[in-house]
Structure formats: C-alpha cells, structure tokens
C-alpha cells in the first residue's frame, strides 16, 4: 500500500465525517425512454464530475456497473429507495445521488427532427447513508436542447446539499462548466456506453466534430491514442483538454508521458511540473525526475527521492534514486539503493548490473548519464491524495 493510501485509510476511520465517498447512479427514465438512456447517464456523469472537481471522492462507472451486475439489477430502470440504498451499501458509499427524468408531452406531437426541442423534467435526490437521512428533492425543467445548462444547475444544487461547507457560489460554479450542445453530449455519452474501441472512437470523434473544445471527448480520444502508443496524435489531442476539466490533471500527465516517449523531454518536464504542483504523487514526482534526468537537470535526484519517500516499498523508486546517485558518482549510496531493489526483486538484471558498476571503483561522475535507464510508472491514481487532503483541511 502506498503512503498516501495508507494515511487515507487511517484517516477514513479516525475522521469519518471528512471522508465521504459518493455514488451517483444513472437517472432512469420515467415512462417510455425513446432510446434516451444516454440522458440519464449524462446527468449522472455531470453530477459525479462536479463532485470530483470539488475534491470529493466518487465511485467510477466501472465500480457502479459491477455492483449492478453483482446484485442482478438493471441500469436505467426505476429502482426503489431500498434498492438504491442496497447498491450504495454494496460499494461502501457514504452517500448516494439518484433520480429520474421524463419527457413532457405537449399539445401537439413533435416531428422527429425536433426531438431536442422537447421539454424534459429532471428530479434528483440524495441520501446520506452514513447519517441515515434523506435530502430534499430538487427539479429542473426545460428544453432537452438545453440539457447542458439544466444538468449543470442540477449539479450545483447537489453540491449545496452534499458539500455545504464548500460554499460554492453558482456564479463560480457556472464559470467552470462549459455549455455543450446536446448532440455533442449524446455522442460523447454513447461513446462511454458502447464496448467496442472502434465505436467509442467514432462517437468521441463525432462529439469533437460538433464541439471542438469538448474537453471530456478530447480526453477520451487522446487517451485512446496513448494506449495504442500513438504518441504524436495523443499529444496533439491531450493538449486540448482544459486544465479545469475533471480530467485535466490526468490529461496533462498523459501528455507528459507522450512527450517523454517522443523524446521531447523539456515539454514533458513542463507537463509533469504542472501536475506535481497540484498532485504530488510518487508516480508524478518519479517521472518528473526521469524527464529532468534526461535533461541533466540538478533537480532529478531530489524528485526521485521524494517519490521514494512517498512509497518506500516500490523498487522502481529505489532504482531511480540509485541511478541518479550513480550518475553523480556517489557509489556507496547508489549501491545501497540497488541492493534495496534486489531485496524486492532478486531477478532484476539491470539492478544487478548497476550494483556491479558501483562496486567497480572508480566510476567517473556522470557515467551512464546518456544511457536512459530511468524507470517510469504510467499509473495515475490521485483519489487517495485528495482524500488525505480533505481530511487534513477539515473539509468534506
């Protein structure tokens, strides 16, 4: 267990009122859905991302969907409050937000091309599982075409109830929420819902074509390129993700990785520095150190050491500290780090080789600097960090 995770677990039990974990369920259609399940998912994602942007811990869609499968419940169908609470308890959620939406029938039937002009009513409710209390119901009514504004306002209302100590003004909240056209939202959400990677890319690309500055869709496209090791297109798209977006820090982290693999180490350093200033996780500090090592920056060793302090059990961090010390010619200290690697991974050939270099004296300062043996970690998990930060600041 990493340092941040270990401390967060302790804080969860020591200060439970500061460690709320939220579950946001997809809103279900009240009556005939007319293939509008994506609307319920969009409302859910908007509220979940609003909570996450305020530093709250939220359960992701994968965990939520697994709970549905495990309890043999169907998403996008009406649930009793007992079923809602059962879902939340199965995921150890402290609070759950859920609701419904319905399309209001007008006096005259709408032609097919005017579907987005229809009126939608959205009703939401929150239940504090931990305190066994129910929040008020709150409702938004307006044109389906104006879904972005409706669900953004609903998200702000949710924040007022579940995070009252944050004192978020509606003006500040709205300034951080882009207004996206409804057809772009539909394409993006359908991309989240389909299983095929090809279909996902098709929907996300369509969303960006309709709304070029759609950060969430750009993030998904960039991440898909990165996973395929297509680093140039990944970098080109990831830099379009807004810093204030819920995916902004992860996008910057992936952008830094893409630039690193492209050999653009100065750009990588800049990206990692931006992330590290906000989320000083070991994996971020480690790869910042790696970029600085490639640039022969003096700060590389310091960042490697900070990464190791955050997670002293990980052999990657021991290796990089040892490698930086070897480059400086501090052979004895470097040998200790490589021994620590071999204590954890005895079959590590590179660590054995590096230890041998340390024991072959003398080794000139700077030896191996251009060899590029720095080790990276591509994982990015910041939830434990935010949990710890919330506890230490005495906030929900």
C-alpha positions as CSV (number, residue, x, y, z in Angstrom):
1,X,0.0,0.0,0.0
2,X,1.3,3.4,-0.9
3,X,2.0,6.1,1.7
4,X,-1.0,8.3,0.6
5,X,-3.3,5.3,0.5
6,X,-2.2,4.1,3.9
7,X,-2.7,7.5,5.6
8,X,-6.0,7.9,3.8
9,X,-7.3,4.6,5.2
10,X,-6.2,5.6,8.7
11,X,-8.0,9.0,8.3
12,X,-11.1,7.3,6.9
13,X,-11.6,5.6,10.3
14,X,-10.1,8.3,12.5
15,X,-12.1,11.2,10.9
16,X,-15.1,9.6,9.1
17,X,-17.0,12.9,8.7
18,X,-14.3,14.2,6.4
19,X,-14.0,11.2,4.1
20,X,-17.4,10.9,2.3
21,X,-17.5,8.6,-0.7
22,X,-20.2,9.4,-3.2
23,X,-22.1,7.1,-5.5
24,X,-24.0,8.7,-8.4
25,X,-26.5,6.4,-10.2
26,X,-27.7,6.9,-13.7
27,X,-31.0,8.7,-13.7
28,X,-33.8,6.5,-15.0
29,X,-36.5,7.5,-17.5
30,X,-40.0,7.8,-16.0
31,X,-42.1,6.1,-18.6
32,X,-41.1,5.3,-22.2
33,X,-37.4,6.2,-22.7
34,X,-37.5,6.5,-26.5
35,X,-33.8,5.5,-26.6
36,X,-32.9,8.3,-24.2
37,X,-30.9,6.2,-21.6
38,X,-27.9,8.4,-22.6
39,X,-29.7,11.3,-21.0
40,X,-29.7,9.6,-17.6
41,X,-26.1,8.7,-17.9
42,X,-25.2,12.3,-18.9
43,X,-26.9,13.7,-15.8
44,X,-25.1,11.2,-13.6
45,X,-21.7,12.0,-15.2
46,X,-22.2,15.7,-14.8
47,X,-23.0,15.4,-11.1
48,X,-20.2,12.9,-10.5
49,X,-17.7,15.2,-12.2
50,X,-18.9,18.2,-10.3
51,X,-18.3,16.4,-7.1
52,X,-14.9,15.2,-8.2
53,X,-13.9,18.7,-9.3
54,X,-14.5,19.8,-5.7
55,X,-12.2,17.2,-4.4
56,X,-14.9,14.7,-3.3
57,X,-14.3,11.0,-3.7
58,X,-16.7,9.5,-6.2
59,X,-17.1,5.9,-7.3
60,X,-16.4,5.5,-11.0
61,X,-18.8,4.0,-13.6
62,X,-16.9,0.6,-13.7
63,X,-17.4,0.1,-9.9
64,X,-21.1,1.2,-10.2
65,X,-21.8,-1.1,-13.1
66,X,-20.1,-4.1,-11.4
67,X,-22.4,-3.5,-8.4
68,X,-25.4,-3.6,-10.7
69,X,-24.2,-6.9,-12.1
70,X,-23.4,-8.4,-8.7
71,X,-26.9,-7.5,-7.4
72,X,-28.7,-8.5,-10.6
73,X,-30.1,-5.0,-11.1
74,X,-30.6,-3.3,-14.4
75,X,-29.3,0.2,-15.0
76,X,-31.7,2.8,-16.4
77,X,-34.7,1.2,-14.7
78,X,-36.8,2.5,-11.9
79,X,-35.3,1.5,-8.5
80,X,-37.0,1.6,-5.1
81,X,-35.2,3.6,-2.4
82,X,-34.4,0.3,-0.7
83,X,-32.6,-0.9,-3.9
84,X,-30.8,2.4,-4.1
85,X,-29.5,2.1,-0.6
86,X,-28.6,-1.6,-1.2
87,X,-26.5,-0.6,-4.2
88,X,-24.8,2.2,-2.1
89,X,-24.1,-0.2,0.8
90,X,-22.6,-2.8,-1.5
91,X,-20.0,-0.3,-2.6
92,X,-19.4,1.2,0.9
93,X,-20.7,4.6,-0.3
94,X,-21.4,7.1,2.3
95,X,-23.9,9.0,0.2
96,X,-25.9,8.2,-3.0
97,X,-27.4,10.6,-5.6
98,X,-30.1,9.3,-7.8
99,X,-33.2,10.5,-9.7
100,X,-35.3,10.3,-12.8
101,X,-36.2,12.3,-15.9
102,X,-39.3,12.4,-18.1
103,X,-40.2,14.0,-21.4
104,X,-43.3,16.1,-21.0
105,X,-45.9,15.7,-23.7
106,X,-47.0,18.8,-25.5
107,X,-50.3,19.6,-27.0
108,X,-49.1,18.6,-30.5
109,X,-46.7,15.7,-31.3
110,X,-43.2,16.9,-32.2
111,X,-41.8,15.9,-35.6
112,X,-38.8,13.5,-35.4
113,X,-36.3,16.3,-36.4
114,X,-37.5,18.4,-33.4
115,X,-36.7,15.8,-30.7
116,X,-34.2,18.1,-29.0
117,X,-36.9,20.8,-28.7
118,X,-39.0,18.6,-26.3
119,X,-39.4,19.5,-22.7
120,X,-37.5,17.5,-20.1
121,X,-38.1,17.4,-16.3
122,X,-35.3,16.1,-14.1
123,X,-35.8,15.2,-10.5
124,X,-32.9,14.4,-8.2
125,X,-32.4,13.3,-4.6
126,X,-29.5,12.5,-2.3
127,X,-29.4,10.1,0.6
128,X,-26.8,10.3,3.3
129,X,-26.3,6.6,4.0
130,X,-23.9,7.2,6.9
131,X,-26.3,9.6,8.8
132,X,-29.4,7.8,7.6
133,X,-31.0,11.0,6.3
134,X,-32.7,11.9,3.1
135,X,-32.1,15.1,1.3
136,X,-34.8,17.2,-0.4
137,X,-35.9,16.5,-3.9
138,X,-35.0,19.2,-6.5
139,X,-36.1,19.6,-10.0
140,X,-35.1,21.1,-13.3
141,X,-37.5,21.7,-16.2
142,X,-36.5,23.0,-19.7
143,X,-35.8,22.1,-23.3
144,X,-33.9,18.9,-23.9
145,X,-31.8,21.1,-26.3
146,X,-30.7,23.0,-23.2
147,X,-29.6,19.8,-21.4
148,X,-26.1,21.1,-20.6
149,X,-27.5,24.1,-18.6
150,X,-30.2,22.0,-16.9
151,X,-27.8,19.3,-15.7
152,X,-25.1,21.9,-14.7
153,X,-27.6,23.7,-12.5
154,X,-28.8,20.3,-11.0
155,X,-25.2,19.5,-10.2
156,X,-24.7,22.8,-8.4
157,X,-27.9,22.2,-6.4
158,X,-26.5,18.8,-5.4
159,X,-23.2,20.3,-4.2
160,X,-25.2,22.7,-2.0
161,X,-26.7,19.8,-0.1
162,X,-23.9,17.2,0.0
163,X,-20.9,19.6,0.4
164,X,-22.4,22.6,2.2
165,X,-19.1,23.6,3.8
166,X,-17.5,24.4,0.4
167,X,-19.8,27.5,0.0
168,X,-19.6,27.3,-3.8
169,X,-21.4,30.2,-5.5
170,X,-23.5,29.4,-8.5
171,X,-21.6,32.1,-10.5
172,X,-18.2,30.5,-9.7
173,X,-19.6,27.0,-10.5
174,X,-21.1,28.1,-13.8
175,X,-17.8,29.8,-14.9
176,X,-16.1,26.3,-14.7
177,X,-18.9,24.4,-16.6
178,X,-18.8,24.6,-20.4
179,X,-22.2,24.7,-22.2
180,X,-22.0,21.9,-24.7
181,X,-24.6,21.4,-27.5
182,X,-26.9,18.4,-26.8
183,X,-26.0,16.4,-29.9
184,X,-22.3,16.5,-28.9
185,X,-23.2,15.4,-25.4
186,X,-25.2,12.5,-26.8
187,X,-22.3,11.4,-29.0
188,X,-19.9,11.6,-26.0
189,X,-22.1,9.6,-23.7
190,X,-22.9,7.0,-26.3
191,X,-19.1,6.6,-26.7
192,X,-18.8,5.9,-22.9
193,X,-21.6,3.3,-23.1
194,X,-20.5,1.2,-26.1
195,X,-18.0,-1.6,-25.6
196,X,-16.2,-1.6,-28.9
197,X,-13.0,0.6,-29.0
198,X,-13.7,1.4,-32.7
199,X,-17.3,2.5,-31.9
200,X,-16.0,4.6,-28.9
201,X,-13.6,6.4,-31.1
202,X,-16.3,7.0,-33.7
203,X,-18.6,8.6,-31.1
204,X,-15.9,10.7,-29.4
205,X,-14.7,11.9,-32.7
206,X,-18.2,12.9,-33.7
207,X,-18.6,14.8,-30.4
208,X,-15.4,16.8,-31.1
209,X,-16.5,17.5,-34.6
210,X,-19.7,19.0,-33.2
211,X,-18.0,20.7,-30.3
212,X,-14.2,21.1,-31.0
213,X,-13.4,22.3,-27.4
214,X,-15.3,19.5,-25.7
215,X,-12.6,18.6,-23.2
216,X,-14.1,15.3,-22.0
217,X,-14.3,13.9,-25.5
218,X,-10.8,15.2,-26.4
219,X,-9.5,13.4,-23.3
220,X,-11.0,10.1,-24.3
221,X,-9.6,10.4,-27.8
222,X,-6.2,11.3,-26.5
223,X,-6.2,8.5,-24.0
224,X,-7.2,6.0,-26.7
225,X,-4.3,7.2,-28.9
226,X,-1.9,6.9,-25.9
227,X,-3.0,3.3,-25.1
228,X,-2.2,2.4,-28.7
229,X,1.2,4.0,-28.3
230,X,0.3,6.6,-31.0
231,X,2.1,9.3,-29.0
232,X,2.1,12.1,-31.6
233,X,-1.7,12.2,-32.1
234,X,-2.1,11.6,-28.4
235,X,-0.1,14.7,-27.6
236,X,-1.9,16.8,-30.2
237,X,-5.3,16.0,-28.7
238,X,-4.5,15.8,-25.0
239,X,-3.2,19.4,-25.0
240,X,-6.7,20.5,-26.0
241,X,-8.1,19.3,-22.6
242,X,-8.9,22.2,-20.4
243,X,-6.9,22.4,-17.2
244,X,-10.1,23.0,-15.2
245,X,-11.7,19.8,-16.6
246,X,-12.2,16.9,-14.2
247,X,-9.7,15.0,-16.5
248,X,-7.4,18.0,-16.7
249,X,-4.6,16.7,-14.5
250,X,-4.7,13.2,-15.9
251,X,-4.6,14.6,-19.4
252,X,-1.5,16.6,-18.5
253,X,0.1,13.5,-17.0
254,X,-0.5,11.5,-20.2
255,X,0.6,14.5,-22.3
256,X,3.9,14.5,-20.4
257,X,4.3,10.8,-21.0
258,X,3.6,11.1,-24.7
259,X,6.1,13.9,-25.0
260,X,8.7,11.8,-23.0
261,X,8.3,8.9,-25.3
262,X,8.6,11.3,-28.3
263,X,11.9,12.5,-26.9
264,X,10.5,15.9,-26.1
265,X,11.9,16.0,-22.6
266,X,11.6,19.7,-22.0
267,X,7.9,19.6,-22.8
268,X,7.5,16.5,-20.7
269,X,9.1,18.2,-17.7
270,X,6.8,21.2,-18.1
271,X,3.7,19.0,-18.1
272,X,4.8,16.9,-15.1
273,X,5.7,20.1,-13.1
274,X,2.2,21.3,-13.7
275,X,0.7,18.1,-12.3
276,X,3.2,17.8,-9.4
277,X,2.3,21.3,-8.2
278,X,-1.3,20.2,-7.7
279,X,-1.0,16.4,-7.0
280,X,2.5,15.5,-5.7
281,X,2.0,11.7,-6.1
282,X,5.0,9.5,-6.1
283,X,4.4,8.4,-9.7
284,X,4.3,12.0,-10.8
285,X,7.4,13.1,-9.0
286,X,9.2,10.0,-10.3
287,X,8.5,10.7,-13.9
288,X,9.3,14.4,-13.4
289,X,12.6,13.2,-12.2
290,X,13.1,11.0,-15.2
291,X,12.4,13.9,-17.6
292,X,14.8,16.1,-15.7
293,X,17.4,13.3,-15.7
294,X,17.3,13.1,-19.5
295,X,17.8,16.9,-19.5
296,X,20.7,16.7,-17.0
297,X,18.7,18.8,-14.5
298,X,20.0,19.1,-11.0
299,X,16.5,18.5,-9.6
300,X,16.2,15.0,-10.9
301,X,17.6,13.3,-7.8
302,X,15.5,15.4,-5.4
303,X,12.3,14.4,-7.2
304,X,13.3,10.7,-7.3
305,X,14.0,10.9,-3.6
306,X,10.6,12.5,-2.9
307,X,8.9,9.7,-4.9
308,X,10.8,7.1,-2.8
309,X,9.7,8.9,0.4
310,X,6.1,8.6,-0.7
311,X,6.3,4.9,-1.4
312,X,9.4,3.2,0.0
313,X,8.2,-0.3,-0.9
314,X,8.4,0.3,-4.7
315,X,11.6,-1.0,-6.4
316,X,11.2,1.5,-9.3
317,X,11.8,4.4,-7.0
318,X,14.8,2.8,-5.3
319,X,16.3,2.1,-8.8
320,X,15.9,5.6,-10.0
321,X,17.4,7.1,-6.8
322,X,20.3,4.7,-7.2
323,X,20.7,5.5,-10.9
324,X,20.8,9.3,-10.2
325,X,23.3,8.7,-7.4
326,X,25.5,6.6,-9.7
327,X,25.5,9.4,-12.3
328,X,26.7,11.8,-9.6
329,X,29.5,9.4,-8.6
330,X,28.1,8.7,-5.1
331,X,28.8,4.9,-5.4
332,X,28.2,3.8,-1.9
333,X,24.8,5.4,-1.6
334,X,23.9,4.2,-5.1
335,X,24.9,0.6,-4.2
336,X,22.5,0.7,-1.2
337,X,19.6,1.6,-3.4
338,X,20.4,-1.1,-5.9
339,X,20.6,-3.6,-3.1
340,X,17.2,-2.4,-1.9
341,X,15.9,-3.1,-5.5
342,X,17.3,-6.7,-5.4
343,X,15.9,-7.3,-1.9
344,X,12.5,-6.7,-3.5
345,X,13.1,-8.2,-7.0
346,X,16.1,-10.6,-6.8
347,X,16.0,-11.4,-10.6
348,X,16.4,-7.7,-11.7
349,X,19.2,-7.9,-14.2
350,X,19.6,-4.2,-14.7
351,X,19.8,-3.6,-10.9
352,X,22.5,-6.3,-10.7
353,X,24.5,-4.7,-13.5
354,X,24.2,-1.2,-11.8
355,X,25.3,-2.7,-8.5
356,X,28.3,-4.2,-10.2
357,X,29.2,-0.7,-11.6
358,X,29.0,0.8,-8.2
359,X,31.4,-1.9,-6.8
360,X,33.9,-1.4,-9.6
361,X,35.8,1.6,-8.4
362,X,36.5,4.2,-9.6
363,X,33.5,5.2,-11.7
364,X,33.6,8.7,-13.2
365,X,31.0,11.2,-12.3
366,X,28.3,11.3,-14.9
367,X,28.9,7.8,-16.1
368,X,25.9,6.4,-17.8
369,X,24.1,9.7,-17.9
370,X,23.1,9.3,-21.6
371,X,22.1,5.7,-21.3
372,X,18.5,6.4,-20.4
373,X,17.9,3.7,-17.7
374,X,15.3,5.7,-15.8
375,X,12.2,3.7,-15.0
376,X,8.7,5.0,-15.4
377,X,5.3,4.3,-13.9
378,X,2.3,5.1,-16.1
379,X,-0.3,4.7,-13.4
380,X,-2.1,7.8,-12.2
381,X,-4.3,7.4,-9.1
382,X,-5.0,10.7,-7.3
383,X,-8.1,9.8,-5.3
384,X,-6.2,8.8,-2.1
385,X,-4.3,12.1,-2.3
386,X,-7.5,14.1,-2.4
387,X,-9.0,12.1,0.4
388,X,-6.0,12.8,2.6
389,X,-6.0,16.5,1.7
390,X,-9.7,16.8,2.6
391,X,-9.1,15.2,5.9
392,X,-6.1,17.4,6.8
393,X,-8.0,20.5,5.8
394,X,-11.0,19.5,7.9
395,X,-13.4,19.6,4.9
396,X,-15.9,17.2,3.5
